[in-house]
């Protein structure tokens, strides 16, 4: 995956607002609309842009309980890890999941409508999984920042 200084500028722009037209993005990046569209298509096809999403307020859609869950597996075997990764991807309640180093094996960001809703999720997702050794829940009091923006720097020598 290669990107240049112009691609870096486009990435900065679309991370802030991906609803801008190609004309506006191109103008801001010093390109024609057509050249901008070609670059955006390439950035997407190469996987540099993984998705175009909107960040939705959990509270606004009735999922006001937000939690971080640290999960430890019974043992770290590739098949167990892969199966748990698939469970994360399949769960609507888990909006972000990370395979990590340290005291836990995974960190999950989970939303729920209520604590009762979360309890039902834990019974189904954790207690029924024989490969879960332990999990620790941290309740989010206030979401201070919600972003998927990555700092973009032009590649060296460009």
N, C-alpha and C positions, 0 to 999 in steps of 0.2 A: 504494500500500500504506500503510494507516494503522493505527496501533496506539495504544492509550492506556495509562495507568498500570497498569491491571489486566492488560492484555495483556502488558505488560513484566514484571510479576510472574510471570505464567504462564510466559513464555519463560525467565525465570531458573530456575524450578522444573524445567521439563522438560529443560532443558539439563544439569542435574545428575543427573536420574533420570527418564527417560521411561516407566518401567514403573509409576509411581504411578497409582492409579485416579483417575478424575475426581472422586470424592468427596474424596480426600486433597488433590489439587491445588486443588480448589475451596475446601476448608477453609483451606488455606494462603494462598489468594489472596482470601479473603473472599467467595466465591461459592457458589451451590448447585451440585450436581453437574451438573445440566442446563444451567445457564448456562455452566459451565466447558466442557462438551462442545461447546456451540454456538460458543464462542470458539475452542476448539482446531480445530474443523472449518473456521472462517473463516480462521484463521491458516495452516492447511494449504492451503486452496483459493486464497488470495491469494499463496502462495509465500513467506510470511514464515518458516514452518517448511518447509524443503525436503525433509527426510527424517527418519525415526525409525530410528536405527541402533544397533548394539552395536559397541563398539570391541574387536576381537579381538586377542589377543596373537599377533604373527607367529611368535614362537618356539614357542608352544604348538601351533601347527598346522604346524610343520616348515618355516617360511620364516624362518629365523634370520638370513639375510643381508638387510640393509636398506641402501639406497643412495639418495643424491640425485644426480640426473643433470642437468647443465646442457647444454642442447641449443641449438646455433646452426644456423639454416637457411641454405642457400646464398643465397637472396634472399627478401625479405619481399613476397610477392604474396598477395593474398587467397585465391586458389584453393589455393596451397601451404599456407598457414596453416590453412585449413579442413580440408584433407585430413589434415594432421598432427594437428589436434585430434580428428578422427574416429578416427585410429589410436590415439591415447591412450585415448579412450573405449572402444575395442574390445579393449584389451589388459588381460588379467587381472593381469599382473605390475605394471602401473602403477596404484597405488591412489589417487594424487593427481597432478594435472597442472595447472600454472599457466603461462599466457602472460604473460611479464614484460617489463619494460624493463631496460636495462643491458647487461652483457657477453653475456648469453645471451638467446635468444628464449623458451625454455621451461625450467621447472624441474620435474622429475618425481621422485616418490617411488616407488621400485621395491622389491619384495621378491623374494627368490629362495631356493631350497632350499640352493644351494651356489654357489661361485664358477663352477663349470663350468656350472651352470644359467644364471647371469647371462651368461656368455660366449655361450651359445647364444641367449639373448634379444638381446644386442647385435648378433650377426650377423644375426638375423632382423629386428629392429626398426630398427636404425640403418644397418648396412652395406648392406643391400639397398634402402635408401631413397636415391635419387639427389639428393634435396633437402636432405639433412643435410650441412652443411659440417663440423661438428665436434661432439663431445660430451665432457664432462668428468665423471668419476664421483668422488663423495665417499662413502666407506664410513661408515655410521653405527656408531659404537662402542657407544653406549648411548642408547636412546630415553628421554630424561629426562621428557618430558611428551607425552601423546597426548590430544588433545581437539579437539572442533569447537566448543566453547563460545565465544560471542561476548559481550563485555561489553554488557549491556542497560541503557540508561538510559531513564527515562520521557521521552516527547516533551516539548519545551518548552511551557510554558503549560498543561500538563494537571494 
